[in-house]
Amino acid sequence: MGIRPYIQFYPTMRCNYHCQFCFNKGLPATDDVALDDFTRITSLLKDAGIECIDILGGEPTLHPGLLLLLDIINRQQMKSNLSSNGTNIAILNSLSERYDREFLRIGISINDQEISEDLHAYIMRHKPVLKSVMAVATGIPKSGRQYIDLPGIDYYLLYRDSADKQDLEHCMPFYQFYEKLTDLKRSHRGLNGVFCSGFISEDDNCHSLPSVRCPAGTAKLSLLADGSVYPCYLFFRHKEFELGNIMKDDFQKICQQPILNFFRTFSGNKCPDQECNLFPSCHGGCPAMSYLAYHNLDKPDPRCLMTT
């Protein structure tokens, strides 16, 4: 694959929230990963040179064996990140007290205007990574503003993905997001952005890949609980992009599937807006969003064109 990617793993797709901006909304229900299966999966990933597993969902804290899953990763001497909506405070406290930050980084999504006293206490005590989604009608929520400048707090603004065509109206063009992010970073030293390197790569982005179309299949792969592998989580709803199953197929062969050649090759920005300030460094946006809107990976990102 050229480099060692990190893995985005989804041990459960169950969630106690129904966020409108969720990129996994509408996906069919799946069983949670079994501990024995996860042990085998992490062993295979370790043998393949994977060094980090991102635990996402759903809401990962709903998995009844989450601590055991993380123990399995830890025994393999791999690192982990975990993204949570911050509702299961008891479990989050247990995780933060059980593991050091060198092994486990916990990220909490803050998108409501107010948060609970328990979550506030957890944030002040353990200083997790905080993040919120920026869309057309949203900036930094009130709940986030109280933390964004605190020492020890890393705060990230996420560029909104779409789960269906109807979601596009809630997204802003990337150049608008980037302009707003740049302005906010001047005022808030602890603020950073999260967006696909299919737009632009930055020096402080550890997944900067200036020579490829986007990180899918090069810097990352995404796995569902049943072991099925996709170039990126945004392709979970498109079965034709399933690369194989790590429980059944050779992982190296999975990583050599021909469909990944598209993501690993950059042949120039196809966006028609050549007057955009970002055009010279942009790769054209997220291919998964283009596939969602046009059923064509090679089209420009529809969020910038704002057409469907």
Kinemage of the C-alpha trace (Angstrom):
@kinemage 1
@onewidth
@group {chain A} dominant
@subgroup {mainchain}
@vectorlist {calphas} color= white
{ca met a 1} P 0.000 0.000 0.000
{ca gly a 2} L 3.035 2.288 0.145
{ca ile a 3} L 2.350 3.444 3.735
{ca arg a 4} L 0.853 1.864 6.811
{ca pro a 5} L -2.735 3.056 7.138
{ca tyr a 6} L -4.797 3.462 10.233
{ca ile a 7} L -8.083 1.584 10.594
{ca gln a 8} L -11.526 2.992 11.343
{ca phe a 9} L -13.426 0.223 13.128
{ca tyr a 10} L -17.128 0.177 14.003
{ca pro a 11} L -17.732 -2.341 16.840
{ca thr a 12} L -21.392 -1.369 17.043
{ca met a 13} L -23.708 0.666 14.862
{ca arg a 14} L -26.209 1.163 17.694
{ca cys a 15} L -26.617 4.720 18.972
{ca asn a 16} L -28.728 6.514 21.563
{ca tyr a 17} L -28.779 9.691 19.482
{ca his a 18} L -30.369 10.459 16.102
{ca cys a 19} L -28.218 13.298 14.801
{ca gln a 20} L -29.320 14.713 11.469
{ca phe a 21} L -25.713 15.183 10.366
{ca cys a 22} L -24.687 11.574 11.131
{ca phe a 23} L -22.867 10.037 8.165
{ca asn a 24} L -24.063 6.544 9.168
{ca lys a 25} L -27.756 7.303 9.470
{ca gly a 26} L -30.012 4.973 7.494
{ca leu a 27} L -27.530 2.107 7.378
{ca pro a 28} L -28.970 -1.365 8.098
{ca ala a 29} L -28.598 -2.722 11.624
{ca thr a 30} L -25.687 -5.088 12.214
{ca asp a 31} L -24.615 -7.271 15.139
{ca asp a 32} L -21.974 -5.961 17.520
{ca val a 33} L -18.518 -7.452 17.058
{ca ala a 34} L -17.834 -10.521 19.212
{ca leu a 35} L -14.696 -10.488 21.389
{ca asp a 36} L -13.238 -13.585 19.740
{ca asp a 37} L -13.722 -12.063 16.293
{ca phe a 38} L -12.171 -8.793 17.398
{ca thr a 39} L -9.162 -10.627 18.816
{ca arg a 40} L -8.618 -12.246 15.441
{ca ile a 41} L -9.154 -8.987 13.548
{ca thr a 42} L -6.635 -7.048 15.642
{ca ser a 43} L -4.102 -9.861 15.301
{ca leu a 44} L -4.444 -9.761 11.520
{ca leu a 45} L -4.146 -5.970 11.485
{ca lys a 46} L -1.069 -6.054 13.704
{ca asp a 47} L 0.574 -8.587 11.404
{ca ala a 48} L -0.202 -6.258 8.483
{ca gly a 49} L 1.649 -3.392 10.155
{ca ile a 50} L -1.363 -1.374 11.324
{ca glu a 51} L -0.404 0.811 14.271
{ca cys a 52} L -3.638 2.610 15.189
{ca ile a 53} L -7.342 1.726 15.352
{ca asp a 54} L -10.021 4.408 15.519
{ca ile a 55} L -13.111 3.164 17.364
{ca leu a 56} L -16.292 4.764 16.029
{ca gly a 57} L -19.979 3.937 15.653
{ca gly a 58} L -22.818 4.197 16.363
{ca glu a 59} L -21.928 4.996 19.914
{ca pro a 60} L -18.976 2.794 20.946
{ca thr a 61} L -19.794 2.979 24.670
{ca leu a 62} L -22.957 0.969 23.963
{ca his a 63} L -20.838 -2.077 23.167
{ca pro a 64} L -20.994 -4.193 26.347
{ca gly a 65} L -17.375 -5.313 26.007
{ca leu a 66} L -15.760 -1.999 25.064
{ca leu a 67} L -13.119 -2.144 27.810
{ca leu a 68} L -12.199 -5.660 26.739
{ca leu a 69} L -11.953 -4.537 23.096
{ca leu a 70} L -9.515 -1.818 24.098
{ca asp a 71} L -7.559 -4.285 26.223
{ca ile a 72} L -7.159 -6.446 23.124
{ca ile a 73} L -5.785 -3.489 21.143
{ca asn a 74} L -3.475 -2.589 24.007
{ca arg a 75} L -2.079 -6.123 24.232
{ca gln a 76} L -1.194 -5.891 20.549
{ca gln a 77} L 0.815 -2.749 21.386
{ca met a 78} L -1.280 -0.667 19.029
{ca lys a 79} L -2.749 2.764 19.708
{ca ser a 80} L -6.410 3.738 19.659
{ca asn a 81} L -8.730 6.701 19.313
{ca leu a 82} L -12.356 6.579 20.431
{ca ser a 83} L -15.186 8.901 19.364
{ca ser a 84} L -18.191 9.239 21.669
{ca asn a 85} L -21.265 11.442 22.027
{ca gly a 86} L -20.447 11.873 25.719
{ca thr a 87} L -23.613 10.379 27.201
{ca asn a 88} L -22.125 7.387 29.068
{ca ile a 89} L -20.050 9.318 31.578
{ca ala a 90} L -19.376 6.362 33.886
{ca ile a 91} L -17.805 4.384 31.042
{ca leu a 92} L -15.825 7.385 29.801
{ca asn a 93} L -14.446 7.973 33.289
{ca ser a 94} L -13.480 4.303 33.509
{ca leu a 95} L -11.659 4.495 30.175
{ca ser a 96} L -9.791 7.683 31.064
{ca glu a 97} L -8.683 6.240 34.404
{ca arg a 98} L -7.769 2.845 32.957
{ca tyr a 99} L -5.663 3.941 29.971
{ca asp a 100} L -3.085 6.673 29.484
{ca arg a 101} L -3.354 9.156 26.646
{ca glu a 102} L -0.401 7.623 24.846
{ca phe a 103} L -2.548 4.562 24.166
{ca leu a 104} L -6.076 5.988 24.028
{ca arg a 105} L -7.285 9.405 22.911
{ca ile a 106} L -10.972 10.019 23.570
{ca gly a 107} L -12.923 12.468 21.443
{ca ile a 108} L -16.280 13.888 22.516
{ca ser a 109} L -18.772 15.327 20.037
{ca ile a 110} L -20.338 18.554 21.262
{ca asn a 111} L -23.082 19.787 18.988
{ca asp a 112} L -25.853 20.828 21.389
{ca gln a 113} L -26.012 24.316 22.830
{ca glu a 114} L -25.984 22.938 26.386
{ca ile a 115} L -24.291 19.893 27.935
{ca ser a 116} L -24.870 18.003 31.168
{ca glu a 117} L -23.067 18.813 34.406
{ca asp a 118} L -21.582 15.309 34.394
{ca leu a 119} L -20.087 15.791 30.940
{ca his a 120} L -18.746 19.207 31.936
{ca ala a 121} L -17.040 17.668 34.960
{ca tyr a 122} L -15.559 14.907 32.794
{ca ile a 123} L -14.199 17.422 30.284
{ca met a 124} L -12.621 19.589 32.975
{ca arg a 125} L -11.022 16.598 34.669
{ca his a 126} L -9.769 14.535 31.729
{ca lys a 127} L -9.384 17.084 28.904
{ca pro a 128} L -10.625 14.901 26.016
{ca val a 129} L -10.498 16.027 22.411
{ca leu a 130} L -13.646 18.029 21.633
{ca lys a 131} L -15.284 18.325 18.240
{ca ser a 132} L -18.371 19.709 16.579
{ca val a 133} L -19.796 19.708 13.072
{ca met a 134} L -19.908 22.917 11.060
{ca ala a 135} L -22.703 23.239 8.527
{ca val a 136} L -24.563 26.092 6.814
{ca ala a 137} L -26.485 27.189 9.897
{ca thr a 138} L -23.958 26.282 12.600
{ca gly a 139} L -20.697 27.577 13.954
{ca ile a 140} L -19.091 26.709 17.251
{ca pro a 141} L -21.970 25.769 19.591
{ca lys a 142} L -22.412 27.635 22.868
{ca ser a 143} L -21.417 24.496 24.750
{ca gly a 144} L -18.092 24.414 22.931
{ca arg a 145} L -17.128 28.057 23.332
{ca gln a 146} L -16.460 27.638 27.050
{ca tyr a 147} L -13.700 25.093 26.357
{ca ile a 148} L -12.119 26.150 23.092
{ca asp a 149} L -9.459 28.362 24.680
{ca leu a 150} L -8.763 26.291 27.795
{ca pro a 151} L -5.186 24.965 28.194
{ca gly a 152} L -4.972 21.270 27.376
{ca ile a 153} L -8.112 21.237 25.209
{ca asp a 154} L -7.840 20.369 21.517
{ca tyr a 155} L -10.974 21.450 19.661
{ca tyr a 156} L -11.840 20.375 16.110
{ca leu a 157} L -14.442 21.693 13.697
{ca leu a 158} L -15.632 18.979 11.308
{ca tyr a 159} L -16.677 19.667 7.742
{ca arg a 160} L -20.112 18.119 7.332
{ca asp a 161} L -20.546 14.971 5.247
{ca ser a 162} L -23.823 13.950 3.618
{ca ala a 163} L -25.615 10.655 4.073
{ca asp a 164} L -28.059 11.349 1.222
{ca lys a 165} L -28.727 13.944 -1.444
{ca gln a 166} L -31.194 15.797 0.769
{ca asp a 167} L -28.389 16.506 3.241
{ca leu a 168} L -26.455 18.560 0.707
{ca glu a 169} L -28.566 21.655 1.346
{ca his a 170} L -27.212 21.727 4.904
{ca cys a 171} L -23.592 21.661 3.739
{ca met a 172} L -21.513 24.650 2.754
{ca pro a 173} L -18.967 24.718 -0.073
{ca phe a 174} L -15.547 23.695 1.179
{ca tyr a 175} L -13.928 27.032 0.372
{ca gln a 176} L -16.478 28.730 2.663
{ca phe a 177} L -15.773 26.242 5.436
{ca tyr a 178} L -12.038 26.732 5.032
{ca glu a 179} L -12.339 30.524 5.085
{ca lys a 180} L -14.404 30.425 8.281
{ca leu a 181} L -12.056 27.904 9.858
{ca thr a 182} L -9.034 30.050 9.001
{ca asp a 183} L -10.672 33.119 10.565
{ca leu a 184} L -11.598 31.219 13.724
{ca lys a 185} L -8.101 29.760 14.082
{ca arg a 186} L -6.709 33.295 14.264
{ca ser a 187} L -8.760 33.835 17.421
{ca his a 188} L -8.565 30.355 18.937
{ca arg a 189} L -5.107 28.815 19.159
{ca gly a 190} L -6.432 25.367 20.161
{ca leu a 191} L -8.766 25.079 17.176
{ca asn a 192} L -8.200 22.836 14.166
{ca gly a 193} L -10.290 21.526 11.299
{ca val a 194} L -11.182 18.014 10.184
{ca phe a 195} L -11.837 17.506 6.492
{ca cys a 196} L -10.958 15.078 3.768
{ca ser a 197} L -7.510 15.405 2.219
{ca gly a 198} L -9.394 14.933 -1.035
{ca phe a 199} L -9.721 18.716 -0.778
{ca ile a 200} L -6.344 19.918 0.423
{ca ser a 201} L -3.467 18.544 2.493
{ca glu a 202} L -1.906 20.515 5.316
{ca asp a 203} L 1.467 20.054 6.985
{ca asp a 204} L -0.126 19.553 10.416
{ca asn a 205} L -2.463 16.873 9.071
{ca cys a 206} L -0.844 13.488 9.770
{ca his a 207} L -2.745 12.003 6.828
{ca ser a 208} L -1.536 14.536 4.271
{ca leu a 209} L -1.290 12.774 0.938
{ca pro a 210} L -0.467 15.285 -1.791
{ca ser a 211} L 0.129 12.647 -4.467
{ca val a 212} L -3.161 10.734 -4.151
{ca arg a 213} L -6.785 11.537 -4.889
{ca cys a 214} L -7.889 11.086 -1.264
{ca pro a 215} L -6.883 9.068 1.851
{ca ala a 216} L -9.286 6.166 1.159
{ca gly a 217} L -7.376 2.920 0.788
{ca thr a 218} L -4.016 4.618 1.323
{ca ala a 219} L -3.982 6.342 4.711
{ca lys a 220} L -7.064 4.570 6.002
{ca leu a 221} L -9.464 1.692 5.603
{ca ser a 222} L -12.840 1.236 7.306
{ca leu a 223} L -14.114 -2.011 8.840
{ca leu a 224} L -17.593 -2.974 9.980
{ca ala a 225} L -18.198 -5.310 12.921
{ca asp a 226} L -18.582 -8.342 10.645
{ca gly a 227} L -15.079 -7.800 9.233
{ca ser a 228} L -16.113 -6.318 5.885
{ca val a 229} L -13.601 -3.776 4.581
{ca tyr a 230} L -14.293 -0.553 2.656
{ca pro a 231} L -12.036 2.231 1.351
{ca cys a 232} L -13.782 4.691 3.673
{ca tyr a 233} L -16.794 4.701 6.008
{ca leu a 234} L -18.668 6.897 3.542
{ca phe a 235} L -18.897 3.884 1.229
{ca phe a 236} L -20.626 1.614 3.775
{ca arg a 237} L -23.954 2.248 2.042
{ca his a 238} L -22.510 1.213 -1.344
{ca lys a 239} L -22.001 -2.555 -1.333
{ca glu a 240} L -20.131 -2.420 -4.628
{ca phe a 241} L -17.183 -0.868 -2.764
{ca glu a 242} L -16.755 -3.732 -0.316
{ca leu a 243} L -13.138 -4.827 -0.756
{ca gly a 244} L -13.504 -8.151 1.019
{ca asn a 245} L -13.805 -9.500 4.538
{ca ile a 246} L -10.786 -9.620 6.814
{ca met a 247} L -12.220 -12.701 8.550
{ca lys a 248} L -12.266 -14.650 5.283
{ca asp a 249} L -9.929 -13.000 2.788
{ca asp a 250} L -6.206 -12.319 2.713
{ca phe a 251} L -5.674 -8.769 3.959
{ca gln a 252} L -2.924 -8.008 1.462
{ca lys a 253} L -5.217 -9.010 -1.397
{ca ile a 254} L -7.944 -6.819 0.065
{ca cys a 255} L -5.490 -3.914 -0.002
{ca gln a 256} L -4.699 -4.610 -3.667
{ca gln a 257} L -8.257 -4.482 -4.993
{ca pro a 258} L -8.298 -2.597 -8.340
{ca ile a 259} L -10.974 -0.128 -7.202
{ca leu a 260} L -8.401 1.395 -4.841
{ca asn a 261} L -6.290 2.536 -7.778
{ca phe a 262} L -8.651 5.451 -8.302
{ca phe a 263} L -8.152 6.768 -4.770
{ca arg a 264} L -4.388 6.307 -4.950
{ca thr a 265} L -3.923 8.311 -8.145
{ca phe a 266} L -4.301 12.068 -8.552
{ca ser a 267} L -4.562 13.281 -12.129
{ca gly a 268} L -5.556 16.898 -11.553
{ca asn a 269} L -8.411 18.887 -10.057
{ca lys a 270} L -11.611 18.367 -12.083
{ca cys a 271} L -13.535 21.174 -10.386
{ca pro a 272} L -14.916 23.701 -12.929
{ca asp a 273} L -14.340 26.647 -10.549
{ca gln a 274} L -10.772 27.448 -11.501
{ca glu a 275} L -11.129 30.907 -9.952
{ca cys a 276} L -11.404 29.405 -6.474
{ca asn a 277} L -8.443 30.393 -4.287
{ca leu a 278} L -7.999 26.750 -3.284
{ca phe a 279} L -8.087 25.351 -6.823
{ca pro a 280} L -4.289 24.988 -7.296
{ca ser a 281} L -3.936 22.823 -4.162
{ca cys a 282} L -7.360 21.128 -4.109
{ca his a 283} L -7.842 17.558 -5.339
{ca gly a 284} L -11.536 18.045 -6.134
{ca gly a 285} L -13.139 17.052 -2.844
{ca cys a 286} L -14.508 13.780 -1.507
{ca pro a 287} L -15.099 11.027 -4.116
{ca ala a 288} L -17.699 9.411 -1.840
{ca met a 289} L -19.801 12.587 -1.971
{ca ser a 290} L -19.467 12.673 -5.756
{ca tyr a 291} L -20.576 9.048 -5.941
{ca leu a 292} L -23.544 9.812 -3.678
{ca ala a 293} L -24.718 12.685 -5.857
{ca tyr a 294} L -23.702 11.576 -9.353
{ca his a 295} L -22.848 7.870 -9.072
{ca asn a 296} L -19.456 8.885 -10.425
{ca leu a 297} L -16.262 9.040 -8.356
{ca asp a 298} L -14.546 11.400 -10.759
{ca lys a 299} L -16.983 14.311 -10.477
{ca pro a 300} L -16.205 17.383 -8.356
{ca asp a 301} L -17.558 17.442 -4.817
{ca pro a 302} L -21.267 18.393 -4.948
{ca arg a 303} L -20.997 20.446 -1.773
{ca cys a 304} L -18.852 22.956 -3.639
{ca leu a 305} L -21.051 22.953 -6.714
{ca met a 306} L -24.197 22.898 -4.553
{ca thr a 307} L -26.095 21.011 -7.292
{ca thr a 308} L -27.424 17.438 -7.318
